[in-house]
Amino acid sequence: MAQEDQIPPEPPFGRSRASERRVAGAEVSRRRVNEAIDRGGRSDAPRVFMCECGRVGWNTTLTLGLGEYDNVRTSFERFLVAPGHDVHLIHDVLERHGSHDVVARRGAERPEADGVA
């Protein structure tokens, strides 16, 4: 099975502040890559974005149109992740879209998500 098809293991969250910083760093680094992709064009042609999960060492990609990515990024607290890549201890799943999920860090101010289990 390829990495793209697997759900990576949960990071060792809560064991140390260093682990928490690595997870946050992974999220932010991938978001920066995605923001550069977003700035790179204005057509809604599908583009390859990185999963913004905090799972260190994983490089899963997702194909979305720029409009779809812009819908994910309506606030800084929202992250684009592959299905199943949310980190259960820190993320709440806000939206599920088949090919991708939208998560927010637990405790971040956000409107209630309808129909998300």
Secondary structure, 3 states (H helix, E strand, C coil): CCHHHCCCCCCCCCCCHHHHHHHHHHHHHHHHHHHHHHHCCCCCCCEEEECCCCCCCCCCEEEECHHHHHHHCCCCCEEEECCCCCCCCCEEEEEECCCCEEEEECCCCCCCCCCCC
